[in-house]
Amino acid sequence: MNMIATVLMIFTTISVILAFVSFWLPQLNPDQEKMSPYECGFDPLGSARLPFSMRFFLVAILFLLFDLEIALLLPLPWGDHLPNPLTSFIWASLVLVLLTLGLIYEWMQGGLEWAE
């Protein structure tokens, strides 16, 4: 038996054991406190369905966008070992220029102003 088959068999066995244990181990008798929307023991003070500000979502999306930019630029140092490293540098620069233009546009439109 080769090494890959052995590792796959061990992983499968452990996964099946953990799946069965996770179904049998927890208590299956929920009480009123556990079924309530607030498990801290306090009564809610207001509505739990208040809408979020769209600015919050905009800042969150911008954060994710610039966070993914770093993931796209991580392979750039390894691009130096390619036969034509200028191509990887041009593509990385293009991504940075597009993201910078988008950030400038959002800034000029006032999308990054938190207070209204």
CNS distance restraints for C-alpha pairs under 8 A (distance, minus, plus):
assign (resid   1 and name CA) (resid   5 and name CA) 6.62 0.50 0.50
assign (resid   1 and name CA) (resid   6 and name CA) 6.84 0.50 0.50
assign (resid   2 and name CA) (resid   6 and name CA) 6.44 0.50 0.50
assign (resid   3 and name CA) (resid   7 and name CA) 6.21 0.50 0.50
assign (resid   4 and name CA) (resid   8 and name CA) 6.11 0.50 0.50
assign (resid   5 and name CA) (resid   9 and name CA) 6.05 0.50 0.50
assign (resid   6 and name CA) (resid  10 and name CA) 6.23 0.50 0.50
assign (resid   7 and name CA) (resid  11 and name CA) 6.14 0.50 0.50
assign (resid   8 and name CA) (resid  12 and name CA) 6.02 0.50 0.50
assign (resid   9 and name CA) (resid  13 and name CA) 6.08 0.50 0.50
assign (resid  10 and name CA) (resid  14 and name CA) 6.16 0.50 0.50
assign (resid  11 and name CA) (resid  15 and name CA) 6.03 0.50 0.50
assign (resid  12 and name CA) (resid  16 and name CA) 6.15 0.50 0.50
assign (resid  13 and name CA) (resid  17 and name CA) 6.19 0.50 0.50
assign (resid  14 and name CA) (resid  18 and name CA) 6.10 0.50 0.50
assign (resid  15 and name CA) (resid  19 and name CA) 6.10 0.50 0.50
assign (resid  16 and name CA) (resid  20 and name CA) 6.28 0.50 0.50
assign (resid  17 and name CA) (resid  21 and name CA) 6.18 0.50 0.50
assign (resid  18 and name CA) (resid  22 and name CA) 6.01 0.50 0.50
assign (resid  19 and name CA) (resid  23 and name CA) 6.56 0.50 0.50
assign (resid  20 and name CA) (resid  24 and name CA) 6.44 0.50 0.50
assign (resid  21 and name CA) (resid  25 and name CA) 5.64 0.50 0.50
assign (resid  22 and name CA) (resid  26 and name CA) 6.83 0.50 0.50
assign (resid  30 and name CA) (resid  34 and name CA) 6.04 0.50 0.50
assign (resid  30 and name CA) (resid  35 and name CA) 6.70 0.50 0.50
assign (resid  31 and name CA) (resid  35 and name CA) 6.36 0.50 0.50
assign (resid  32 and name CA) (resid  36 and name CA) 6.18 0.50 0.50
assign (resid  33 and name CA) (resid  38 and name CA) 7.90 0.50 0.50
assign (resid  33 and name CA) (resid  39 and name CA) 6.17 0.50 0.50
assign (resid  33 and name CA) (resid  41 and name CA) 7.32 0.50 0.50
assign (resid  34 and name CA) (resid  39 and name CA) 6.07 0.50 0.50
assign (resid  35 and name CA) (resid  39 and name CA) 7.99 0.50 0.50
assign (resid  38 and name CA) (resid  42 and name CA) 7.15 0.50 0.50
assign (resid  38 and name CA) (resid  43 and name CA) 7.47 0.50 0.50
assign (resid  38 and name CA) (resid  44 and name CA) 7.31 0.50 0.50
assign (resid  44 and name CA) (resid  48 and name CA) 7.94 0.50 0.50
assign (resid  52 and name CA) (resid  56 and name CA) 6.98 0.50 0.50
assign (resid  52 and name CA) (resid  57 and name CA) 7.92 0.50 0.50
assign (resid  53 and name CA) (resid  57 and name CA) 7.07 0.50 0.50
assign (resid  54 and name CA) (resid  58 and name CA) 6.21 0.50 0.50
assign (resid  55 and name CA) (resid  59 and name CA) 6.14 0.50 0.50
assign (resid  55 and name CA) (resid 111 and name CA) 7.06 0.50 0.50
assign (resid  55 and name CA) (resid 112 and name CA) 7.48 0.50 0.50
assign (resid  55 and name CA) (resid 114 and name CA) 6.71 0.50 0.50
assign (resid  56 and name CA) (resid  60 and name CA) 6.19 0.50 0.50
assign (resid  57 and name CA) (resid  61 and name CA) 6.06 0.50 0.50
assign (resid  58 and name CA) (resid  62 and name CA) 6.14 0.50 0.50
assign (resid  58 and name CA) (resid 111 and name CA) 7.52 0.50 0.50
assign (resid  58 and name CA) (resid 112 and name CA) 7.97 0.50 0.50
assign (resid  59 and name CA) (resid  63 and name CA) 6.09 0.50 0.50
assign (resid  59 and name CA) (resid 112 and name CA) 6.99 0.50 0.50
assign (resid  60 and name CA) (resid  64 and name CA) 6.29 0.50 0.50
assign (resid  61 and name CA) (resid  65 and name CA) 6.07 0.50 0.50
assign (resid  62 and name CA) (resid  66 and name CA) 6.20 0.50 0.50
assign (resid  63 and name CA) (resid  67 and name CA) 5.96 0.50 0.50
assign (resid  64 and name CA) (resid  68 and name CA) 6.07 0.50 0.50
assign (resid  65 and name CA) (resid  69 and name CA) 6.29 0.50 0.50
assign (resid  66 and name CA) (resid  70 and name CA) 6.70 0.50 0.50
assign (resid  66 and name CA) (resid  99 and name CA) 7.87 0.50 0.50
assign (resid  67 and name CA) (resid  71 and name CA) 6.93 0.50 0.50
assign (resid  68 and name CA) (resid  72 and name CA) 6.31 0.50 0.50
assign (resid  69 and name CA) (resid  73 and name CA) 6.25 0.50 0.50
assign (resid  69 and name CA) (resid  95 and name CA) 7.87 0.50 0.50
assign (resid  69 and name CA) (resid  96 and name CA) 7.92 0.50 0.50
assign (resid  70 and name CA) (resid  74 and name CA) 6.14 0.50 0.50
assign (resid  71 and name CA) (resid  75 and name CA) 7.95 0.50 0.50
assign (resid  72 and name CA) (resid  92 and name CA) 7.95 0.50 0.50
assign (resid  73 and name CA) (resid  92 and name CA) 6.43 0.50 0.50
assign (resid  75 and name CA) (resid  79 and name CA) 6.51 0.50 0.50
assign (resid  76 and name CA) (resid  80 and name CA) 7.32 0.50 0.50
assign (resid  76 and name CA) (resid  88 and name CA) 6.73 0.50 0.50
assign (resid  76 and name CA) (resid  89 and name CA) 7.06 0.50 0.50
assign (resid  76 and name CA) (resid  92 and name CA) 7.24 0.50 0.50
assign (resid  78 and name CA) (resid  82 and name CA) 7.67 0.50 0.50
assign (resid  79 and name CA) (resid  85 and name CA) 5.61 0.50 0.50
assign (resid  79 and name CA) (resid  88 and name CA) 5.86 0.50 0.50
assign (resid  79 and name CA) (resid  89 and name CA) 7.70 0.50 0.50
assign (resid  80 and name CA) (resid  84 and name CA) 7.84 0.50 0.50
assign (resid  80 and name CA) (resid  85 and name CA) 4.85 0.50 0.50
assign (resid  80 and name CA) (resid  88 and name CA) 7.97 0.50 0.50
assign (resid  81 and name CA) (resid  85 and name CA) 6.78 0.50 0.50
assign (resid  84 and name CA) (resid  88 and name CA) 7.78 0.50 0.50
assign (resid  85 and name CA) (resid  89 and name CA) 6.49 0.50 0.50
assign (resid  86 and name CA) (resid  90 and name CA) 6.10 0.50 0.50
assign (resid  87 and name CA) (resid  91 and name CA) 6.31 0.50 0.50
assign (resid  88 and name CA) (resid  92 and name CA) 6.14 0.50 0.50
assign (resid  89 and name CA) (resid  93 and name CA) 6.03 0.50 0.50
assign (resid  90 and name CA) (resid  94 and name CA) 6.08 0.50 0.50
assign (resid  91 and name CA) (resid  95 and name CA) 6.32 0.50 0.50
assign (resid  92 and name CA) (resid  96 and name CA) 6.31 0.50 0.50
assign (resid  93 and name CA) (resid  97 and name CA) 6.07 0.50 0.50
assign (resid  94 and name CA) (resid  98 and name CA) 6.15 0.50 0.50
assign (resid  95 and name CA) (resid  99 and name CA) 6.19 0.50 0.50
assign (resid  96 and name CA) (resid 100 and name CA) 6.00 0.50 0.50
assign (resid  97 and name CA) (resid 101 and name CA) 6.09 0.50 0.50
assign (resid  98 and name CA) (resid 102 and name CA) 6.20 0.50 0.50
assign (resid  99 and name CA) (resid 103 and name CA) 6.14 0.50 0.50
assign (resid 100 and name CA) (resid 104 and name CA) 6.16 0.50 0.50
assign (resid 101 and name CA) (resid 105 and name CA) 6.14 0.50 0.50
assign (resid 102 and name CA) (resid 106 and name CA) 6.24 0.50 0.50
assign (resid 103 and name CA) (resid 107 and name CA) 6.07 0.50 0.50
assign (resid 104 and name CA) (resid 108 and name CA) 6.09 0.50 0.50
assign (resid 105 and name CA) (resid 109 and name CA) 6.18 0.50 0.50
assign (resid 106 and name CA) (resid 110 and name CA) 6.26 0.50 0.50
assign (resid 106 and name CA) (resid 111 and name CA) 5.20 0.50 0.50
assign (resid 106 and name CA) (resid 112 and name CA) 6.65 0.50 0.50
assign (resid 107 and name CA) (resid 111 and name CA) 5.93 0.50 0.50
assign (resid 107 and name CA) (resid 112 and name CA) 5.79 0.50 0.50
